[in-house]
Amino acid sequence: MTKHLITQIRYQLQRQLKIKMNDSFNLTVSFIISPLLALLMALIFKSDPELVYNAFYPNFLFFMLVTSIFFGLLSSVFEIIRDRTVIQRERLGSISGLGYYIAKYLALSFFGLVQVILFNVVAALILHIEMPIVLFNSLIMYLLLLISIAMGLWVSSLSSTLLMASNFIPILIIPQILLGGLIPYSEMDKILFMGLGEESSVPIIAKIIPGKYAYESIITGNVAFSSSVEEINDEISEIVGFSKSGGFMSLDVVEMALCDEGSLCTFKWFFNILVLIFYLSVLWILGYFTFKRRVYDA
């Protein structure tokens, strides 16, 4: 069974990669858009040649994460719908539904990785970001892109038409922009806190937004992976209260990690990465079983 599944994944992965590579126009556009967006965003959010004094660097990080959500959703949200007829026909030939789904996800993840690398290389050159932070930013951006791909495949399995799938895109993206953390939660209407405004620093609805945890992680990670206090961006230092309590958003939940003082788990960026991995796992499993029930077994 396992050997058969591996064979199916290998066959389907080769097929998916070949299909993507043969679509030279979309492939070229995808790989050109990524560095162009990085160039545009880096120039817009470059208020100072030195990263330390760049007041708009946190804004750049936020919209970098929004870009990864766009990349992930747009690359995946129409995939299952387009393949629906082929999947149902080839199912009669004992094609593995799990093998197809894994291969589809791996192929999209590979091209997404190329986009993330291109984006961060261009941004690093313009904003003068040091290598440890470039690598960390790339990790968080890619992790959020993987979540978005899983979300897109789930939506693609739920939708019966391209129009229906496209309608989900703003529903999935706009709340993450509004509640992802760039706009201070303390300035939002108290109705969003559902009566818990005095006890919580984050609206209840924001706590189910993956982008919120990605932004927390990338902001605090930029502090953790700076080579020295002098290298930390001034605006980020102020956001996380680096010189004071180190608090940011709802990051008191780090105590729930049940780790000893000084260990990796006490780092706020690490806790949020664990949350993002949880989101990825749940969305991937949900997407696969939705695909199996509504597409493969239909």
C-alpha positions as CSV (number, residue, x, y, z in Angstrom):
1,M,0.0,0.0,0.0
2,T,2.8,2.4,1.0
3,K,4.9,1.5,-2.0
4,H,1.9,2.0,-4.3
5,L,1.2,5.4,-2.8
6,I,4.8,6.5,-3.2
7,T,4.7,5.4,-6.8
8,Q,1.5,7.3,-7.4
9,I,2.9,10.5,-5.7
10,R,6.1,10.3,-7.9
11,Y,4.0,9.8,-11.1
12,Q,1.6,12.6,-10.2
13,L,4.3,14.9,-9.1
14,Q,6.2,14.5,-12.4
15,R,3.0,15.1,-14.2
16,Q,2.0,18.2,-12.2
17,L,5.5,19.7,-12.7
18,K,5.4,19.0,-16.4
19,I,2.1,20.7,-16.7
20,K,3.3,23.7,-14.9
21,M,6.6,23.9,-16.8
22,N,4.7,23.7,-20.2
23,D,2.6,26.7,-19.2
24,S,5.5,29.0,-19.9
25,F,3.5,32.2,-20.0
26,N,1.9,31.8,-16.5
27,L,5.2,30.5,-15.2
28,T,7.1,33.5,-16.5
29,V,4.5,35.9,-15.2
30,S,4.5,34.3,-11.8
31,F,8.3,34.5,-11.5
32,I,8.4,38.1,-12.8
33,I,5.7,39.4,-10.5
34,S,7.4,38.2,-7.3
35,P,10.7,40.3,-7.7
36,L,8.7,43.2,-9.2
37,L,6.4,43.3,-6.2
38,A,9.4,43.1,-3.9
39,L,11.1,46.0,-5.8
40,L,8.0,48.1,-5.6
41,M,7.3,47.4,-2.0
42,A,10.9,47.9,-0.9
43,L,11.1,51.3,-2.6
44,I,7.7,52.4,-1.1
45,F,8.6,51.3,2.4
46,K,12.2,52.5,2.4
47,S,12.1,55.7,4.5
48,D,15.9,55.4,5.3
49,P,18.8,53.7,3.6
50,E,19.7,52.1,7.0
51,L,17.3,49.3,8.1
52,V,17.7,50.3,11.7
53,Y,16.1,53.8,11.1
54,N,13.6,52.7,8.5
55,A,10.3,53.6,10.1
56,F,8.2,51.7,7.5
57,Y,10.0,48.4,7.8
58,P,7.2,46.8,10.0
59,N,4.8,47.8,7.3
60,F,6.9,46.2,4.6
61,L,7.0,43.0,6.6
62,F,3.2,43.0,7.0
63,F,2.5,43.5,3.2
64,M,5.2,40.9,2.5
65,L,3.0,38.4,4.4
66,V,-0.1,39.6,2.6
67,T,1.8,39.0,-0.7
68,S,2.5,35.4,0.4
69,I,-1.2,34.9,1.0
70,F,-2.0,36.2,-2.5
71,F,0.6,34.0,-4.0
72,G,-0.7,30.9,-2.2
73,L,-4.3,31.5,-2.9
74,L,-4.0,32.5,-6.5
75,S,-1.8,29.5,-7.3
76,S,-4.2,27.0,-5.8
77,V,-7.8,28.2,-5.6
78,F,-8.7,27.1,-9.2
79,E,-6.5,23.9,-9.4
80,I,-9.0,21.3,-8.3
81,I,-11.9,22.8,-10.2
82,R,-9.9,22.7,-13.5
83,D,-8.8,19.1,-12.9
84,R,-12.2,17.8,-11.7
85,T,-13.2,16.1,-15.0
86,V,-9.8,14.5,-15.4
87,I,-9.8,13.3,-11.8
88,Q,-13.2,11.7,-12.0
89,R,-12.2,10.0,-15.3
90,E,-8.8,8.8,-14.2
91,R,-10.3,7.5,-10.9
92,L,-11.7,4.6,-13.0
93,G,-8.0,3.7,-13.7
94,S,-7.3,3.4,-10.0
95,I,-5.6,6.7,-9.7
96,S,-4.8,7.5,-6.0
97,G,-6.7,10.4,-4.7
98,L,-4.2,10.9,-1.9
99,G,-1.3,10.6,-4.3
100,Y,-2.8,13.2,-6.6
101,Y,-3.5,15.6,-3.7
102,I,-0.1,15.3,-2.2
103,A,1.6,15.7,-5.6
104,K,-0.6,18.8,-6.4
105,Y,0.4,20.4,-3.1
106,L,4.1,19.6,-3.4
107,A,4.2,21.0,-7.0
108,L,2.5,24.3,-5.9
109,S,4.8,24.5,-2.8
110,F,7.9,24.2,-5.0
111,F,6.9,27.1,-7.3
112,G,5.8,29.0,-4.2
113,L,9.3,28.5,-2.7
114,V,10.9,30.0,-5.9
115,Q,8.6,33.0,-5.6
116,V,9.5,33.5,-1.9
117,I,13.2,33.3,-2.6
118,L,13.0,35.8,-5.5
119,F,11.0,38.2,-3.4
120,N,13.3,38.1,-0.4
121,V,16.5,38.4,-2.4
122,V,15.3,41.6,-4.1
123,A,14.0,43.0,-0.9
124,A,17.2,42.3,1.0
125,L,19.3,44.0,-1.6
126,I,17.2,47.2,-1.5
127,L,16.5,47.4,2.2
128,H,19.9,46.1,3.3
129,I,18.6,43.3,5.5
130,E,21.2,41.1,7.1
131,M,21.3,37.4,6.2
132,P,19.9,35.8,9.4
133,I,16.8,38.0,9.2
134,V,16.4,37.4,5.5
135,L,16.3,33.6,6.2
136,F,13.9,34.1,9.0
137,N,11.6,36.4,6.9
138,S,11.7,33.8,4.1
139,L,10.7,31.0,6.5
140,I,7.7,32.9,7.9
141,M,6.6,34.1,4.4
142,Y,6.9,30.5,3.0
143,L,5.0,29.0,5.9
144,L,2.1,31.4,5.4
145,L,2.2,30.7,1.7
146,L,2.0,26.9,2.4
147,I,-1.1,27.6,4.6
148,S,-2.6,29.7,1.9
149,I,-2.0,26.9,-0.7
150,A,-3.8,24.4,1.7
151,M,-6.6,26.9,2.1
152,G,-6.9,27.4,-1.6
153,L,-7.0,23.7,-2.4
154,W,-9.7,23.3,0.2
155,V,-11.8,26.2,-1.3
156,S,-11.2,24.7,-4.8
157,S,-12.6,21.4,-3.6
158,L,-15.6,23.1,-2.1
159,S,-16.4,25.2,-5.2
160,S,-18.2,23.9,-8.2
161,T,-17.3,26.8,-10.5
162,L,-14.4,29.2,-11.1
163,L,-16.6,32.1,-10.2
164,M,-17.6,30.6,-6.9
165,A,-13.9,30.0,-6.1
166,S,-12.9,33.5,-7.0
167,N,-15.5,34.9,-4.7
168,F,-13.8,33.2,-1.8
169,I,-10.5,35.1,-2.4
170,P,-11.5,38.5,-0.9
171,I,-13.3,36.7,1.9
172,L,-10.1,34.9,2.8
173,I,-7.6,37.8,2.3
174,I,-9.3,41.0,3.4
175,P,-10.0,39.9,7.1
176,Q,-6.3,39.0,7.3
177,I,-5.3,42.5,6.2
178,L,-7.7,44.2,8.6
179,L,-7.0,41.9,11.6
180,G,-3.4,40.8,10.9
181,G,-1.9,43.2,13.4
182,L,-0.8,46.2,11.4
183,I,-3.9,48.2,12.6
184,P,-3.6,48.4,16.5
185,Y,-6.3,46.3,18.1
186,S,-6.6,48.8,20.9
187,E,-8.0,51.3,18.4
188,M,-10.7,49.0,17.1
189,D,-14.3,49.1,18.0
190,K,-15.0,47.2,21.3
191,I,-17.7,45.1,19.7
192,L,-14.9,43.0,18.1
193,F,-13.8,42.0,21.5
194,M,-17.2,40.5,22.3
195,G,-17.2,41.8,25.8
196,L,-13.6,40.7,26.6
197,G,-11.9,44.0,25.8
198,E,-10.7,44.5,29.4
199,E,-9.1,41.0,29.6
200,S,-7.8,40.5,26.1
201,S,-5.4,42.5,23.9
202,V,-6.7,40.9,20.7
203,P,-10.3,40.6,19.4
204,I,-11.6,37.1,19.4
205,I,-12.1,37.1,15.7
206,A,-8.4,38.0,15.1
207,K,-7.3,35.0,17.0
208,I,-8.4,32.7,14.2
209,I,-6.5,34.6,11.6
210,P,-3.2,32.9,10.5
211,G,-1.8,36.2,9.3
212,K,-1.9,37.6,12.9
213,Y,0.4,34.8,14.1
214,A,2.7,35.2,11.1
215,Y,3.0,38.9,11.8
216,E,3.7,38.4,15.5
217,S,6.3,35.8,14.6
218,I,8.1,37.9,12.0
219,I,8.2,41.0,14.2
220,T,9.5,39.3,17.3
221,G,11.8,37.1,15.2
222,N,13.4,40.2,13.7
223,V,14.4,41.1,17.3
224,A,15.6,37.6,18.1
225,F,17.7,37.2,15.0
226,S,19.3,40.6,14.9
227,S,23.0,40.3,15.7
228,S,22.9,43.0,18.4
229,V,20.5,45.5,20.0
230,E,22.0,48.2,17.8
231,E,20.9,46.3,14.7
232,I,17.2,46.0,15.6
233,N,14.9,48.3,13.7
234,D,13.9,51.2,15.9
235,E,10.2,50.9,15.0
236,I,10.2,47.2,15.7
237,S,11.9,47.7,19.0
238,E,9.1,50.1,19.9
239,I,6.4,47.8,18.8
240,V,7.6,44.8,20.9
241,G,8.7,47.0,23.8
242,F,12.2,45.5,23.5
243,S,13.7,47.8,26.0
244,K,10.8,47.4,28.4
245,S,8.6,44.3,28.9
246,G,9.0,42.6,25.5
247,G,5.2,42.4,25.2
248,F,3.4,42.4,21.8
249,M,-0.2,41.9,20.9
250,S,-1.3,38.8,22.8
251,L,2.1,37.2,23.4
252,D,1.5,36.5,27.1
253,V,0.2,33.2,25.7
254,V,3.8,32.1,25.5
255,E,3.4,30.9,29.0
256,M,1.2,28.1,27.6
257,A,4.2,26.6,25.9
258,L,5.2,25.0,29.2
259,C,8.9,25.4,28.6
260,D,11.7,26.2,30.9
261,E,13.0,29.7,31.1
262,G,15.7,30.4,28.4
263,S,14.6,27.6,26.1
264,L,13.5,28.0,22.5
265,C,9.9,27.7,23.5
266,T,10.0,30.9,25.5
267,F,10.6,32.9,22.3
268,K,7.4,34.4,21.0
269,W,8.3,33.8,17.4
270,F,8.7,30.1,18.1
271,F,5.3,29.8,19.7
272,N,3.7,31.5,16.8
273,I,5.5,29.2,14.3
274,L,3.9,26.2,16.2
275,V,0.5,27.8,15.8
276,L,1.1,28.3,12.1
277,I,2.2,24.6,11.7
278,F,-1.1,23.7,13.5
279,Y,-3.1,25.8,11.0
280,L,-1.2,24.2,8.1
281,S,-1.9,20.6,9.4
282,V,-5.6,21.3,10.0
283,L,-6.2,23.0,6.7
284,W,-4.3,20.3,4.7
285,I,-6.3,17.5,6.3
286,L,-9.6,19.4,5.9
287,G,-8.8,20.1,2.3
288,Y,-7.9,16.5,1.5
289,F,-11.1,15.0,3.0
290,T,-13.2,17.7,1.3
291,F,-11.5,16.8,-2.0
292,K,-12.0,13.1,-1.5
293,R,-15.7,13.5,-0.6
294,R,-16.8,16.2,-3.1
295,V,-14.5,15.5,-6.0
296,Y,-12.7,12.1,-6.0
297,D,-15.7,10.1,-4.7
298,A,-18.4,12.2,-6.4
